[in-house]
Amino acid sequence: MEGTIPWERVRRAGSKLTTPLHPDDYLSLVNPLWSTRELRGRIEKVVPETEDAATLVIRPGWGWRYDHKPGQYVGIGVQVEGKYQWRSYSVSSAPKRSGRTIAITVRAMPEGLLSSHLVNGLAPGTIVRLALPEGDFVLPDPPPARMLFLVAGSGVTPVMSMLRTLDRRGSMPDVVMHYSSPTAERMIFRDELDRLEEGHEGLSVHRLHTDTEGMLAPADLDRVCPDWRERETWACGPGPMLDALSEHFEAEGVAERLHLERFSLKLGDAGGEGGTISFRNSGKTVDADGATTVLEAGEQAGVGMPYGCRMGICHTCTVTLVSGAVRDLRNGEEYAQPNEQIQTCVTAAAGDCTLDI
């Protein structure tokens, strides 16, 4: 009945007061979204999009900021078989400062333990861990007068956030979108894209069903969008598609107009010179080259290394650098300060170094 005190919940909370809990644990007894140590969210609903894709509507808890840019991604950590698995997914919803939820859209991959769980096994009410939005694949403000979107498969998700933002603002510029999908049935947001195209004179959507019509070749751009060289272009999809587009735009002298989003972590050539990595607590050492991450080197040495996403998102792998130096494989930045916190999944030895683990 409305107004009744949930005494059973109070008794459960009271029973915990005699245990040595962190203050954060008391907060979670009252509301599982309240945490000062980590960002959390609750799955509000799971909306099927296709047979193998679904949109997860998430209500973030304390510490979340509803100011992400259209096109950015978030990290999500979900407990699967007793371990937290982390991945990053583009936010498919438009930013709303007054909103209370965000949405990510996930396609279940045959080899993807977490993606399959998110699409097929995650129930509303589940509490997940979150990482704040990141990424430079974003819609400029104000947007350019002429834009081109080249997407394939689930690469449509960050672009959908951009289109929804333009639609919400009521200011759709001249936008051409080419969307490749194996079949019409596997096109995520198919019906919504139809409505957006009908509602905005400036939006033109080209659909390609690759199972029957083949893949889009870069040379086809002259037919799909004759003025593509003058447009700012955002492309998201499989790696080979992005590699081909990158080479084509560079050959045409317009590489600066192409913005790419890749769904996998691509470590660069900014490795260190390698060295001997010492693990102080375990007393183990290992020689590693400059392309092997500290996490991988530790695992090879038999050290119980903490890890989560293995992509530099969740910071679960962070340990203390006692001495020496490591280099971030993503950007070449070097860390050499004693007692500095480093992410072992994206750093490599830059000479001999010692870690507090």
C-alpha positions in Angstrom: 0.0 0.0 0.0 1.2 3.5 -0.8 3.1 5.1 2.1 3.9 1.9 3.8 7.5 1.7 5.2 9.4 -1.2 3.5 10.3 -2.8 6.9 11.8 -6.0 5.4 14.2 -3.8 3.5 15.0 -1.8 6.7 15.7 -5.0 8.6 18.0 -6.3 5.9 19.9 -3.0 5.9 20.0 -3.0 9.7 21.5 -6.5 9.8 24.5 -5.2 7.8 25.3 -2.5 10.3 27.4 -4.8 12.5 29.6 -5.8 9.6 32.8 -4.0 8.5 31.5 -2.4 5.3 32.8 0.5 3.3 30.5 3.6 3.6 29.8 3.0 -0.1 28.2 -0.3 0.8 25.7 1.3 3.1 24.7 3.6 0.3 24.0 0.6 -2.0 21.8 -1.0 0.6 19.5 2.0 0.2 19.8 2.4 -3.6 22.1 0.3 -5.7 22.8 3.2 -8.0 24.4 5.2 -5.2 28.1 4.7 -5.2 31.1 7.0 -4.6 33.7 4.5 -5.9 32.3 3.7 -9.3 29.7 4.8 -11.9 26.7 2.6 -12.0 23.6 2.3 -14.1 20.4 0.2 -14.1 19.0 -1.4 -17.2 15.5 0.1 -17.6 14.5 -1.9 -20.6 15.8 -3.9 -23.5 14.2 -3.1 -26.9 14.7 -5.6 -29.7 15.8 -3.9 -33.0 16.5 -7.0 -35.2 16.9 -10.7 -34.5 20.4 -10.2 -33.3 20.5 -6.6 -32.0 18.8 -4.7 -29.2 18.8 -1.3 -27.6 19.6 -1.1 -23.9 18.0 1.9 -22.1 20.2 2.6 -19.0 19.5 4.9 -16.1 22.9 6.1 -14.7 23.4 6.8 -11.0 25.4 9.3 -9.1 28.3 11.0 -10.8 26.9 10.8 -14.3 26.9 13.8 -16.6 24.3 14.1 -19.4 26.5 16.2 -21.6 28.0 13.6 -24.0 28.5 14.6 -27.6 26.6 12.9 -30.3 28.7 10.0 -31.6 30.7 9.3 -28.4 30.9 5.9 -26.8 30.6 4.7 -23.2 32.2 1.8 -21.3 29.8 -0.8 -19.8 30.8 -3.5 -17.3 28.5 -6.5 -16.8 29.1 -9.5 -14.5 29.1 -12.7 -16.6 29.9 -16.0 -15.0 31.3 -14.3 -11.9 33.6 -11.8 -13.7 33.1 -8.3 -14.9 33.4 -8.1 -18.7 33.9 -4.6 -20.1 33.3 -3.3 -23.6 32.7 0.1 -25.2 29.5 0.9 -27.2 28.4 4.0 -29.0 25.6 6.0 -27.3 22.7 5.8 -29.8 20.4 8.2 -28.0 20.7 12.0 -28.4 22.2 14.0 -25.5 19.6 15.5 -23.2 20.8 17.5 -20.2 17.4 17.1 -18.6 17.2 13.4 -19.4 17.4 10.5 -17.0 18.5 7.7 -19.3 21.0 6.9 -22.1 20.8 4.2 -24.7 23.3 1.9 -26.4 22.5 -0.4 -29.2 24.3 -3.7 -29.4 24.6 -6.4 -32.0 25.2 -10.0 -30.7 28.4 -11.3 -32.3 29.0 -15.1 -32.6 32.3 -14.8 -30.8 31.2 -12.1 -28.5 30.5 -13.3 -24.9 29.4 -9.9 -23.6 27.5 -8.7 -26.7 25.4 -11.9 -26.8 24.7 -11.6 -23.1 23.6 -8.0 -23.4 21.3 -8.8 -26.3 19.8 -12.1 -25.1 20.5 -12.5 -21.4 20.3 -9.1 -19.7 17.1 -8.5 -17.7 15.6 -5.1 -16.8 16.7 -4.1 -13.3 20.3 -5.4 -13.7 22.9 -3.1 -12.2 25.9 -2.4 -14.5 29.1 -0.5 -14.2 29.7 2.5 -16.5 32.6 4.6 -17.8 32.0 8.2 -18.8 31.6 9.0 -22.5 34.7 9.4 -24.6 35.7 9.7 -28.3 36.3 12.3 -31.0 33.9 10.8 -33.6 31.4 13.5 -32.9 28.9 15.8 -34.5 30.4 19.4 -34.6 28.4 22.2 -33.2 27.3 23.9 -35.4 27.3 21.0 -38.0 28.7 21.6 -41.5 26.2 22.6 -44.2 26.9 19.4 -46.1 27.6 16.0 -44.5 28.1 12.4 -45.6 27.7 9.3 -43.4 29.1 6.0 -44.6 28.1 3.2 -42.2 27.8 -0.6 -42.3 26.2 -3.0 -39.8 26.2 -1.8 -36.2 28.4 1.1 -37.4 25.1 3.0 -37.7 24.8 3.4 -33.9 27.0 6.6 -33.4 25.6 8.2 -36.5 22.1 7.5 -35.2 22.9 9.6 -32.2 23.9 12.4 -34.6 20.8 12.1 -36.7 18.5 12.1 -33.7 20.3 15.2 -32.4 19.8 17.0 -35.7 16.1 15.9 -35.7 15.5 17.1 -32.2 17.0 20.5 -33.0 14.9 20.7 -36.1 17.9 21.8 -38.1 18.8 18.9 -40.5 21.4 20.2 -43.0 22.2 18.6 -46.4 22.9 15.0 -45.3 23.6 12.0 -47.4 23.8 8.6 -45.7 24.9 5.3 -47.2 24.0 2.3 -45.0 25.2 -1.2 -45.9 23.6 -4.2 -44.3 23.5 -7.9 -45.3 19.7 -7.8 -45.6 16.9 -5.3 -45.1 15.8 -7.3 -42.0 19.2 -6.8 -40.3 19.2 -3.1 -40.8 19.1 -1.5 -37.3 16.8 1.5 -37.0 15.3 0.7 -40.4 11.8 2.1 -39.7 13.1 5.1 -37.8 15.4 6.0 -40.7 12.4 5.8 -43.0 10.5 8.3 -40.8 13.5 10.6 -40.6 14.0 10.6 -44.3 10.3 11.4 -44.9 10.4 14.2 -42.3 13.5 16.0 -43.5 13.9 17.2 -47.1 17.7 17.6 -46.5 18.2 13.9 -45.6 18.8 11.3 -48.2 19.4 7.6 -47.2 20.9 5.1 -49.6 20.5 1.4 -48.6 22.7 -1.4 -49.8 21.9 -5.1 -49.1 25.3 -6.6 -49.4 24.1 -10.3 -49.5 22.5 -9.7 -52.9 24.1 -6.4 -54.1 27.7 -6.7 -53.0 29.9 -4.3 -51.0 30.2 -0.6 -51.5 33.5 0.2 -53.3 35.2 3.5 -52.7 34.9 4.2 -56.5 31.1 4.0 -56.0 31.1 7.3 -54.1 31.0 9.3 -57.3 27.6 7.7 -58.1 26.2 7.7 -54.5 27.2 11.2 -53.7 28.8 13.1 -56.6 30.0 16.0 -54.4 31.5 13.7 -51.7 34.9 15.4 -52.0 33.4 18.7 -50.7 31.5 17.1 -47.8 32.7 16.4 -44.3 32.4 12.6 -44.0 31.9 10.3 -41.0 32.5 6.6 -41.6 31.9 3.7 -39.2 31.9 0.0 -39.9 34.2 -3.0 -40.4 38.0 -2.4 -40.4 38.5 -3.4 -44.1 35.8 -0.9 -45.2 37.4 1.9 -43.2 40.9 1.1 -44.5 39.7 1.2 -48.1 37.9 4.5 -47.5 41.0 6.0 -45.8 43.2 5.0 -48.7 40.7 6.4 -51.2 40.3 9.8 -49.5 44.0 10.1 -49.2 44.5 9.3 -52.9 41.9 12.0 -53.7 43.7 14.6 -51.5 40.8 15.0 -49.1 41.9 12.9 -46.2 41.3 15.7 -43.8 37.5 15.5 -44.5 37.2 11.9 -43.4 36.4 11.0 -39.7 36.6 7.4 -38.7 35.3 5.4 -35.8 36.7 1.9 -35.2 35.0 -0.5 -32.8 38.2 -2.2 -31.7 41.2 -0.9 -29.9 44.0 -0.2 -32.4 47.3 0.1 -30.6 49.8 2.2 -32.6 53.5 1.9 -33.3 54.4 4.0 -30.2 55.8 1.1 -28.2 58.8 1.4 -25.9 62.2 -0.2 -26.3 61.1 -3.0 -24.0 63.0 -4.2 -20.9 62.8 -6.3 -17.8 59.6 -5.9 -15.9 59.8 -6.7 -12.2 56.7 -7.5 -10.1 57.7 -6.5 -6.6 55.1 -8.3 -4.5 55.4 -11.6 -6.2 59.1 -11.4 -6.8 58.7 -12.4 -10.5 60.4 -10.9 -13.5 59.9 -11.1 -17.2 61.7 -9.7 -20.3 59.2 -8.0 -22.7 59.6 -6.3 -26.0 58.2 -2.8 -26.6 55.0 -4.1 -28.3 53.9 -6.4 -25.5 51.6 -4.8 -23.0 52.6 -4.9 -19.3 49.4 -6.9 -18.7 50.3 -9.6 -21.2 53.9 -9.7 -19.9 52.6 -10.2 -16.3 50.3 -13.0 -17.4 53.1 -14.7 -19.2 55.2 -14.5 -16.0 52.3 -16.1 -14.0 51.4 -13.0 -12.1 47.8 -12.6 -11.1 47.2 -9.4 -13.0 43.9 -7.5 -12.5 42.1 -6.7 -15.7 38.6 -5.8 -17.0 38.1 -4.5 -20.5 41.7 -4.9 -21.8 41.0 -1.8 -23.9 42.0 1.1 -21.7 38.4 2.0 -20.7 37.6 0.6 -17.3 40.9 1.1 -15.4 40.5 -2.2 -13.6 44.1 -3.1 -14.6 45.6 0.0 -13.0 48.7 -0.7 -10.8 51.4 1.5 -9.2 54.7 2.1 -11.1 57.5 1.8 -8.5 60.4 2.7 -10.8 61.4 2.9 -14.4 59.2 3.9 -17.3 56.3 2.6 -19.5 54.9 4.0 -22.7 51.2 4.2 -23.7 50.8 2.2 -26.9 47.9 4.4 -28.1 49.6 7.7 -28.2 53.3 7.3 -27.2 52.9 9.2 -23.9 55.6 8.1 -21.4 55.0 7.5 -17.7 58.1 7.6 -15.5 57.2 9.1 -12.1 57.6 6.9 -9.0 54.2 5.8 -7.6 52.4 6.8 -10.8 49.2 4.9 -11.6 49.5 3.1 -15.0 47.0 1.1 -17.1 48.8 -2.2 -17.8 46.5 -3.2 -20.7 47.7 -0.3 -22.9 51.3 0.3 -21.8 54.6 -1.4 -22.6 58.0 -1.3 -21.0 60.2 1.6 -22.0 63.3 0.2 -20.3 63.5 -1.8 -17.1 60.6 -1.1 -14.7 59.2 -2.3 -11.4 55.5 -2.6 -10.5 53.8 -2.8 -7.2 52.0 -6.1 -7.6 
